């Protein structure tokens, strides 16, 4: 096989990363879409004008002004009942919500009988077209049955609906850095708006008075009940105190102090007696424990016993023994008697102390109980007197309450409607139309996923655009070649001629001989491009063979009316010779059509017979142009491309998506094939001018009209 320049791997298309905002591009896009923008602006201005001057109902606003009185105290001694409101932010915000309270608005509705006013009672209004349409749609949809309401519930529901409407038409505003409230009511009737605003202010002040009166009356009733309860509690406490005093011996703190001192003296005497009793008991035990004469004399420390032992020299006579024993017995008896007496005395002192302490404890408890009863009675008396005084003060002050607010300015009946603001509505409508038109244009441009210029195609693919062919003015495919043949100086013929030049100069070392034409998907003009290129080369006097390589679809029959039905497959199979099946067209040259076959087309073009066929044709013809199937549909073109010197990839203007082109080129790379160049076909000159490219590019540029004869 000859060296094939189409089998050189081409690097992937560069990735274009542009993080800057193309202001000029945006302005150009908006300028191209100026008609859409102007149309949207005009439509929105007309809609806004119709609403402002025809459809909208004039509305009037009237404002009543109320000021909050920040008295900290209205009547001395009644802070909790009649005290005025403070002026901090919390109080101001609270009063705003009070003015918007549904309870207050319900009173306004009832006092002005707004339930009979169609402006506030929607049920009295005639249904609009939109309402009737909604009701018709709801009637077609299944919906649960509404429960029946009794008259009271229905009335409450009606009033609540009117209150909601009134709230929607009422604006309560606090003037910044002040205690002034503006009550603004909007209505279709000027007098009605002022009347409602004044009535809201009036009922707001009356409600403040009513709240204070109710609070005073409630406080008086509560204080009366508390005074009766406290009086009974005081009488019970004083009765308990008197009963306790009558049942116990009167004592005081001084008496308890004297008893405490006496108890301390007894404790001191008991301590001394305990020491003495212990000493006497120890002496008696020591005397009883003496075992011999010397020990007895030493323990007793008696002079008589010591003298008897001394005179006898340690050996006593019987008479001295009796004297010694008698004397020692006396001493022992005396010691035991003293120890017993001391122990009895100690027990007596302890018994006396215990009885004394019991007496002190009882009297202390009685004193504590007495003090407790006394305090309870005194506390009950103080509370009773306090509540009695408050009850008298509250009773005296009933009926002199003052409201915390007053009307600063009555509502004025407006002489001009406040809405709609016609000029503002028209201006906003125009601005919205401008924004809407701009958005539509930019969204259309952002959603554009096709190619409108050779520059876009080259930037995305990284490959050269060899030609840009405009739409050929013909009614059918067969007329296209006739047009190019008949008008060799037309813009389309010149575009094909430029393509031919680019193809022939694509490889200066070896001029391409086998040229294939393909596309990503059907209908992009690859067959017309193949025929146009063959026709142009034939006009140069070259010997050209045009081969229908798309044997699955076989569209050459739409361009030619050949009687010969056999073609490429017959030659490859050896059934016929080339000269037996070749068709000749004076405009195109030799044409070899495809044939229907049950064999797989990819297998046919992968065969050695096809490769041999191409080699043989190189020796016979100057150029072999093969029209191949789309890349994304079947693999035939990647197989045929192995025999090609140049691959022309056709892209339909403003039709083929960028993803389709990118995927098709990727498939060529996987087959190690290099696309020689791209061709942008079926370019609409009017569309190019609409997109702003009409003065810049090739055969469809406006300045080219002087050179072409269409």
C-alpha positions in Angstrom: 0.0 0.0 0.0 1.2 3.5 -0.8 2.1 5.9 2.0 -1.2 7.5 3.2 -0.8 11.0 4.7 -4.3 10.6 6.2 -2.9 8.0 8.7 -0.9 10.6 10.7 -2.3 11.1 14.2 -3.5 14.6 14.7 -3.5 16.0 18.2 -6.7 16.6 20.0 -8.5 19.9 19.6 -7.2 22.4 22.0 -9.4 23.4 24.8 -10.3 27.0 24.7 -10.6 28.5 28.1 -11.7 32.1 28.2 -12.5 33.3 31.7 -12.8 37.0 30.6 -16.1 38.5 29.6 -16.3 39.5 25.9 -18.0 42.8 26.2 -17.8 43.5 22.5 -19.3 40.1 21.8 -22.2 40.7 24.1 -22.8 44.1 22.6 -22.7 42.6 19.1 -25.1 39.9 20.1 -27.5 42.4 21.6 -27.2 44.6 18.5 -28.0 41.6 16.3 -31.1 41.0 18.4 -32.2 44.6 18.5 -35.4 43.8 16.7 -36.4 41.2 19.4 -35.4 43.6 22.2 -37.3 46.5 20.6 -40.3 44.2 20.0 -40.4 43.0 23.6 -40.0 46.6 24.9 -42.9 47.9 22.7 -45.1 45.0 23.7 -44.4 45.5 27.4 -44.9 49.3 27.1 -48.3 48.7 25.4 -49.3 46.2 28.1 -48.2 48.5 30.9 -50.0 51.5 29.3 -53.2 49.5 28.8 -53.1 48.4 32.5 -52.3 51.9 33.8 -54.7 53.9 31.7 -57.5 51.4 31.0 -57.6 48.3 33.1 -56.4 49.5 36.5 -58.9 50.8 39.0 -57.9 54.2 40.6 -57.2 53.9 44.3 -57.2 56.6 46.9 -55.1 56.8 50.1 -56.0 58.7 53.2 -53.9 58.9 56.4 -54.9 59.5 60.0 -52.1 60.3 62.5 -52.0 59.1 66.1 -49.4 60.0 68.7 -48.5 57.8 71.7 -48.5 59.6 75.1 -45.6 58.3 77.2 -46.8 59.2 80.7 -45.0 57.0 83.1 -47.7 57.5 85.8 -51.2 58.9 85.6 -52.4 58.6 89.2 -50.1 58.4 92.2 -50.2 55.0 93.9 -51.8 53.2 91.0 -48.7 52.2 88.9 -49.9 48.7 88.2 -53.5 49.8 87.1 -53.4 53.2 85.4 -49.7 53.6 84.5 -49.0 55.1 81.0 -47.0 53.3 78.3 -43.3 53.7 77.9 -41.6 55.0 74.7 -39.0 52.3 74.0 -38.8 50.3 70.8 -40.6 47.3 72.2 -43.7 49.4 73.2 -43.7 51.2 69.8 -43.6 47.9 67.9 -46.3 46.5 70.2 -48.6 49.4 69.5 -48.1 48.9 65.7 -49.3 45.3 66.1 -52.2 46.4 68.2 -53.3 48.8 65.5 -53.1 45.9 63.0 -54.9 43.4 65.4 -57.8 41.5 63.8 -59.9 42.3 66.9 -59.7 46.0 66.3 -60.3 45.6 62.5 -63.3 43.4 63.3 -64.8 46.3 65.2 -64.1 48.7 62.3 -65.8 46.2 59.9 -68.8 46.0 62.2 -69.1 49.7 62.9 -68.9 50.7 59.2 -70.9 47.6 58.0 -68.2 46.7 55.5 -69.6 43.3 55.0 -72.1 44.9 52.6 -69.5 46.7 50.7 -68.4 44.9 47.4 -64.9 46.4 47.6 -64.3 44.5 50.9 -66.7 41.6 50.5 -65.4 39.7 47.5 -68.5 37.5 47.5 -70.5 40.5 46.3 -68.2 41.3 43.4 -69.1 40.0 39.9 -66.8 37.1 39.0 -64.1 38.0 36.5 -63.2 36.0 33.4 -60.2 34.5 35.2 -62.4 33.5 38.2 -65.0 31.9 35.9 -62.2 30.0 34.2 -60.8 28.8 37.6 -64.3 27.7 38.7 -64.8 25.8 35.4 -61.4 24.0 35.9 -62.3 23.2 39.6 -65.6 21.8 38.5 -63.8 19.3 36.2 -61.4 18.2 38.9 -62.6 15.9 41.7 -62.6 17.7 45.1 -64.0 16.8 48.5 -67.3 18.2 49.4 -67.2 21.2 51.7 -68.8 20.7 55.1 -72.0 22.7 55.6 -71.6 25.7 58.0 -74.2 26.9 60.5 -75.3 30.5 60.3 -73.0 31.7 63.1 -70.0 30.0 61.5 -70.8 31.3 58.0 -71.2 34.9 59.5 -67.8 34.5 61.3 -66.2 33.3 58.1 -67.6 36.2 56.2 -66.4 38.8 58.7 -62.9 37.2 58.8 -62.7 37.4 55.0 -63.7 41.1 55.1 -61.2 41.7 57.9 -58.4 40.1 55.9 -59.3 42.4 52.9 -59.3 45.5 55.2 -55.9 44.5 56.6 -54.5 44.1 53.0 -55.7 47.7 52.3 -54.3 49.2 55.6 -50.8 50.3 56.2 -49.7 51.1 59.8 -46.4 53.0 59.9 -44.3 54.4 62.8 -42.6 57.6 61.8 -38.8 56.9 62.5 -37.4 58.3 65.8 -40.9 59.4 67.0 -44.0 58.1 68.8 -46.2 59.0 65.9 -48.2 56.4 64.0 -49.7 56.9 60.5 -52.8 54.9 59.7 -53.1 54.8 55.9 -56.1 53.2 54.2 -56.4 52.6 50.4 -59.8 52.4 48.8 -61.5 52.9 45.5 -63.5 55.7 47.1 -61.7 58.8 48.4 -64.3 59.6 51.2 -64.4 55.9 52.2 -60.6 55.8 52.7 -60.7 58.8 55.0 -63.7 57.5 57.0 -62.0 54.1 57.6 -58.7 55.7 58.6 -60.4 58.0 61.2 -62.6 55.1 62.5 -59.5 52.9 63.1 -57.8 55.7 65.1 -61.0 56.4 67.0 -61.6 52.7 67.9 -58.0 52.3 68.8 -58.2 55.1 71.4 -61.6 53.8 72.7 -60.1 50.4 73.0 -57.3 51.7 75.2 -59.8 53.4 77.5 -61.9 50.2 77.6 -58.9 48.1 78.4 -58.0 50.5 81.3 -61.6 50.5 82.6 -61.8 46.7 82.4 -58.4 46.5 84.1 -59.5 48.8 86.9 -62.8 47.0 87.5 -61.1 43.7 87.5 -58.4 45.0 89.9 -61.1 46.4 92.2 -63.0 43.0 92.3 -59.8 41.1 92.9 -58.7 43.5 95.7 -62.1 43.2 97.4 -61.8 39.4 97.4 -58.3 39.5 98.6 -59.2 42.0 101.5 -61.9 39.6 102.7 -59.5 36.7 102.6 -56.8 38.6 104.3 -59.2 39.8 107.0 -60.2 36.3 107.8 -56.5 35.2 107.8 -55.7 38.1 110.2 -58.4 37.1 112.6 -57.4 33.5 112.6 -53.7 34.5 113.3 -54.7 36.7 116.2 -56.9 34.0 117.7 -54.1 31.5 117.6 -51.9 33.9 119.4 -54.4 34.6 122.2 -55.2 30.9 122.7 -51.5 30.1 123.0 -50.8 32.9 125.6 -53.8 31.6 127.6 -52.5 28.0 127.6 -48.9 28.6 128.6 -47.0 30.4 131.4 -45.8 33.7 130.3 -42.1 33.8 129.8 -39.6 36.1 128.2 -36.0 36.0 126.9 -34.6 37.4 130.2 -36.0 34.5 132.2 -34.5 32.0 129.7 -31.1 33.7 130.1 -31.2 33.4 133.9 -32.1 29.7 133.6 -29.2 29.3 131.2 -26.8 30.8 133.8 -28.1 28.5 136.5 -27.6 25.5 134.3 -24.1 26.5 133.7 -23.4 26.7 137.4 -24.8 23.2 137.8 -22.5 21.9 135.0 -19.5 23.4 136.7 -20.4 21.8 140.1 -21.0 18.4 138.3 -17.5 18.7 136.7 -15.9 19.3 140.1 -17.9 16.6 141.8 -16.9 14.1 139.1 -13.2 14.8 139.7 -13.6 14.5 143.5 -15.7 11.2 143.2 -13.1 9.7 140.9 -10.3 10.5 143.3 -12.1 9.1 146.3 -13.1 5.9 144.4 -9.4 5.5 143.3 -8.2 5.9 146.9 -10.7 3.3 148.2 -9.7 0.8 145.5 -6.0 1.4 146.3 -6.6 0.7 150.0 -8.5 -2.5 149.2 -5.7 -3.6 146.9 -2.8 -3.2 149.5 -1.6 -6.8 150.3 0.9 -6.3 153.1 1.5 -4.0 156.1 4.0 -1.8 154.4 1.8 -1.3 151.4 -1.2 -0.6 153.5 0.7 2.0 155.5 2.1 3.6 152.3 -1.3 3.7 150.6 -3.3 5.0 153.6 -0.5 7.6 154.4 -1.6 7.3 158.0 0.9 8.5 160.7 -0.3 6.0 163.2 0.2 3.0 160.9 3.6 4.3 159.9 4.6 4.8 163.6 3.5 1.2 164.5 5.7 -0.2 161.7 8.6 2.0 162.7 8.5 1.1 166.4 8.3 -2.6 165.7 11.1 -2.6 163.3 9.0 -4.4 160.7 7.8 -7.2 163.0 4.5 -6.4 164.9 3.4 -8.1 168.0 0.0 -9.7 168.2 -1.3 -6.7 170.0 0.2 -4.3 167.5 -1.2 -6.4 164.7 -4.7 -6.0 166.1 -4.1 -2.3 166.5 -2.8 -2.0 163.0 -5.7 -3.9 161.5 -8.3 -2.0 163.5 -6.7 1.3 162.4 -6.5 0.2 158.7 -10.1 -1.0 158.8 -11.2 2.4 160.1 -9.3 4.2 157.4 -10.7 1.9 154.6 -14.3 2.3 155.9 -13.9 6.0 156.0 -12.5 6.1 152.4 -15.3 3.9 151.1 -18.0 6.0 152.8 -16.5 9.2 151.3 -16.5 7.6 147.8 -20.1 6.5 148.2 -21.2 9.8 149.4 -19.4 11.6 146.6 -21.0 9.3 144.0 -24.5 9.9 145.4 -24.0 13.6 145.4 -22.8 13.5 141.7 -25.9 11.5 140.7 -28.2 14.0 142.5 -26.5 16.9 140.7 -26.9 15.2 137.3 -30.6 14.5 137.9 -31.1 18.1 138.8 -29.3 19.3 135.7 -31.4 17.0 133.4 -34.6 18.3 134.9 -33.4 21.9 134.6 -32.4 21.5 130.9 -35.8 19.9 130.1 -37.5 22.9 131.7 -35.3 25.3 129.6 -36.1 23.4 126.4 -39.8 23.5 127.0 -39.8 27.1 127.7 -37.6 27.9 124.7 -40.1 26.0 122.4 -43.0 27.9 123.9 -41.1 31.2 123.4 -40.4 30.3 119.7 -44.0 29.3 119.1 -45.2 32.6 120.7 -42.8 34.6 118.6 -44.0 32.7 115.4 -47.7 33.4 116.2 -46.8 37.0 116.9 -45.0 37.4 113.6 -47.8 35.7 111.6 -50.4 38.0 113.2 -48.2 41.1 112.4 -47.5 40.0 108.8 -51.2 39.3 108.2 -52.1 42.8 109.6 -49.5 44.6 107.3 -50.7 42.7 104.2 -54.4 43.3 105.1 -53.8 47.1 105.6 -51.8 47.3 102.3 -54.5 45.7 100.2 -57.2 47.6 102.0 -55.5 50.9 101.1 -55.1 49.8 97.5 -58.7 48.7 97.2 -59.8 52.1 98.5 -57.5 54.0 96.0 -58.7 51.9 93.1 -62.3 52.3 93.9 -61.9 56.1 94.2 -60.2 56.3 90.7 -62.8 54.3 88.7 -64.0 56.4 85.8 -61.1 58.9 85.5 -58.9 56.9 83.1 -57.2 58.5 80.2 -56.1 56.8 76.9 -52.4 56.4 76.1 -52.8 57.9 72.7 -54.6 60.8 71.0 -55.4 61.8 67.5 -52.8 64.2 66.1 -54.3 64.7 62.7 -57.6 63.5 61.1 -57.6 61.9 57.7 -58.0 64.2 54.7 -60.2 63.2 51.8 -57.7 62.9 48.8 -58.5 64.7 45.6 -56.1 62.6 43.4 -55.7 58.9 43.2 -52.5 57.4 44.6 -52.5 54.4 42.3 -51.9 53.4 39.6 -48.8 55.6 39.0 -49.2 55.6 35.2 -45.9 57.1 34.2 -44.0 54.8 36.6 -45.9 51.7 35.4 -45.1 52.6 31.8 -41.5 53.2 32.6 -41.1 50.0 34.5 -42.9 48.1 31.8 -40.5 49.5 29.2 -37.6 48.5 31.4 -38.9 45.0 31.9 -39.5 44.7 28.2 -35.9 45.8 27.6 -34.7 43.2 30.1 -36.9 40.5 28.7 -35.8 41.1 25.2 -32.1 41.2 26.3 -32.6 38.0 28.2 -34.2 36.2 25.3 -31.4 37.3 23.0 -28.7 36.3 25.4 -30.4 33.0 26.2 -30.7 32.1 22.5 -27.1 33.0 22.1 -26.0 31.0 25.1 -28.0 28.0 23.9 -26.4 28.1 20.5 -24.6 24.8 20.0 -23.9 24.9 16.3 -21.3 26.6 14.1 -22.0 29.9 12.4 -18.5 30.8 11.3 -15.2 29.2 10.3 -13.5 30.8 13.3 -15.8 29.0 15.7 -15.3 25.7 13.9 -11.5 26.1 14.0 -11.4 27.2 17.6 -13.4 24.1 18.8 -11.7 21.5 16.6 -8.2 22.9 16.3 -8.3 22.0 12.5 -8.3 24.1 9.4 -11.4 25.1 7.6 -10.6 24.5 3.9 -13.8 25.8 2.5 -17.1 27.6 3.1 -19.8 26.7 0.6 -23.0 28.8 0.6 -26.4 27.4 -0.1 -26.8 26.4 -3.8 -30.1 27.9 -5.2 -31.6 24.7 -6.5 -35.0 23.0 -6.0 -33.5 19.4 -6.1 -30.2 17.7 -5.6 -29.9 17.0 -9.3 -30.2 20.7 -10.0 -27.3 21.6 -7.7 -24.6 20.2 -10.1 -26.4 21.7 -13.1 -26.3 25.1 -11.3 -22.5 24.9 -10.6 -21.9 23.7 -14.2 -24.0 26.4 -15.7 -22.8 29.3 -13.5 -19.0 28.8 -13.0 -18.6 32.3 -11.7 -21.3 32.1 -9.0 -20.5 32.4 -5.3 -21.1 28.7 -4.8 -18.8 27.7 -7.7 -16.1 30.1 -6.4 -16.4 28.5 -2.9 -16.0 25.0 -4.4 -13.0 26.3 -6.4 -11.5 27.7 -3.1 -12.1 24.3 -1.5 -10.4 22.5 -4.4 -7.3 24.8 -4.1 -7.1 24.2 -0.4 -7.3 20.4 -0.9 -4.7 20.3 -3.6 -2.3 22.5 -1.5 -2.9 20.6 1.7 0.2 18.5 1.1 2.9 20.1 -1.0 5.2 17.1 -0.9 2.6 14.7 -2.3 -0.6 16.0 -3.9 -3.6 14.0 -2.6 -5.1 11.7 -5.2 -7.7 9.7 -3.3 -10.0 12.1 -1.5 -12.9 11.1 0.6 -15.8 13.3 1.8 -17.7 12.5 5.0 -19.7 14.2 7.8 -20.9 13.5 11.3 -24.5 12.8 10.5 -26.6 12.5 7.3 -28.0 15.6 5.5 -24.9 17.8 6.0 -24.1 18.2 2.2 -21.1 15.7 2.0 -22.5 14.1 -1.2 -23.1 17.5 -2.9 -19.6 18.6 -1.8 -18.1 15.4 -3.4 -20.0 16.0 -6.6 -19.1 19.7 -6.7 -15.4 18.9 -6.1 -15.4 16.3 -8.8 -17.1 18.7 -11.2 -14.5 21.4 -10.5 -11.6 19.1 -11.0 -13.1 17.8 -14.3 -13.4 21.4 -15.5 -9.6 21.7 -14.9 -9.2 18.9 -17.5 -8.4 16.3 -14.9 -9.5 12.7 -15.2 -11.7 12.1 -12.2 -13.5 9.0 -10.8 -16.4 9.6 -8.4 -17.2 6.6 -6.3 -20.4 6.1 -4.3 -18.9 4.7 -1.1 -22.2 5.0 0.9 -23.6 1.7 -0.4 -26.0 1.5 2.5 -28.0 4.6 1.5 -27.1 5.0 -2.2 -28.2 8.6 -3.0 -26.4 9.0 -6.3 -29.7 8.0 -8.0 -31.1 11.4 -6.8 -28.4 13.2 -8.8 -28.1 11.1 -11.9 -30.3 9.1 -14.2 -28.0 6.2 -15.2 -29.3 3.2 -16.8 -26.5 1.0 -15.5 -27.5 -0.6 -12.2 -24.2 -2.4 -11.5 -21.2 -0.7 -10.0 -18.6 -0.9 -7.3 -19.6 -4.3 -5.9 -19.7 -5.9 -9.3 -16.1 -4.7 -9.9 -14.9 -5.8 -6.5 -16.4 -9.2 -6.9 -14.9 -9.6 -10.3 -18.3 -10.0 -11.9 -17.8 -7.1 -14.2 -14.9 -5.0 -15.5 -14.7 -1.4 -14.6 -15.3 -0.3 -18.2 -18.5 -2.4 -18.3 -20.1 -0.6 -15.3 -18.6 2.9 -15.3 -21.0 5.8 -16.0 -19.9 9.0 -17.5 -21.3 12.4 -17.0 -19.9 15.3 -19.0 -20.1 17.6 -15.9 -18.6 15.2 -13.4 -16.5 12.7 -15.2 -16.6 8.9 -14.5 -19.1 7.9 -11.9 -19.1 4.4 -10.1 -22.3 3.9 -8.3 -23.0 1.6 -5.3 -25.2 -1.4 -5.3 -27.5 -3.1 -2.8 -25.9 -6.1 -1.1 -26.6 -8.4 1.7 -23.0 -8.4 2.7 -21.9 -6.0 5.5 -20.5 -2.8 4.0 -17.6 -2.6 6.5 -16.5 -6.1 5.5 -16.6 -5.1 1.8 -14.3 -2.1 2.3 -12.0 -4.0 4.6 -11.3 -6.6 1.9 -8.1 -6.8 -0.1 -10.1 -6.5 -3.3 -11.1 -2.9 -2.4 -7.6 -2.0 -1.5 -6.4 -3.5 -4.8 -9.2 -1.6 -6.6 -8.0 1.7 -5.1 -4.4 1.0 -6.1 -5.5 0.2 -9.7 -7.6 3.4 -9.9 -4.6 5.5 -8.8 -2.9 4.4 -12.0 -5.9 5.2 -14.2 -7.3 8.5 -12.8 -5.8 11.8 -11.7 -8.2 12.0 -8.8 -10.5 9.4 -7.0 -13.2 11.1 -4.9 -15.2 8.7 -2.7 -18.4 9.8 -1.1 -18.6 7.9 2.3 -21.3 7.4 5.0 -21.5 9.6 8.1 -18.9 8.9 10.8 -21.3 8.6 13.8 -23.7 6.3 11.9 -21.5 3.5 10.6 -17.7 2.6 10.7 -17.3 2.5 6.9 -15.6 5.8 6.5 -12.8 4.9 9.0 -12.1 1.8 7.0 -12.2 3.6 3.6 -10.0 6.3 5.1 -7.1 3.9 5.4 -6.9 4.1 1.5 -7.3 7.9 1.4 -4.7 10.7 0.8 -7.1 13.4 2.1 -10.2 13.4 4.3 -12.6 16.2 4.0 -15.1 16.6 6.9 -18.3 18.4 6.1 -20.2 20.4 8.7 -23.6 22.0 8.0 -23.8 25.6 8.9 -25.9 26.4 12.0 -27.1 22.8 12.2 -24.6 20.2 13.3 -24.0 20.3 17.0 -20.6 20.9 18.5 -20.7 17.6 20.4 -21.4 15.7 17.2 -18.4 17.2 15.5 -16.2 16.6 18.4 -17.2 13.0 18.7 -16.8 12.4 15.0 -13.3 13.8 15.0 -12.5 11.7 18.1 -13.5 8.5 16.2 -11.1 9.5 13.4 -8.3 9.8 16.0 -9.1 6.4 17.4 -8.6 5.0 13.9 -5.2 6.8 13.6 -6.6 9.0 10.8 -5.9 12.7 10.2 -8.7 14.8 8.9 -7.1 17.0 6.3 -9.6 19.9 6.7 -13.2 20.9 7.4 -15.8 22.3 5.1 -18.6 24.6 6.3 -21.6 23.9 4.0 -25.1 25.2 3.2 -24.2 28.7 4.6 -27.2 31.1 4.6 -26.0 34.5 3.5 -29.1 36.2 5.0 -28.6 34.3 8.2 -24.9 35.3 8.3 -25.8 38.9 8.0 -28.4 38.5 10.7 -25.7 37.1 13.0 -23.3 39.9 12.1 -20.9 37.9 10.0 -22.0 39.0 6.6 -19.2 41.6 6.0 -16.3 39.4 7.2 -16.3 36.0 5.7 -15.5 34.5 2.3 -18.0 33.9 -0.5 -21.0 35.1 1.4 -19.4 38.5 2.3 -21.3 41.5 1.0 -18.3 42.9 -0.8 -18.1 39.7 -2.9 -21.2 40.5 -4.9 -19.0 42.5 -7.4 -17.0 39.4 -8.2 -19.8 36.8 -8.5 -22.4 36.2 -11.2 -25.2 34.2 -9.6 
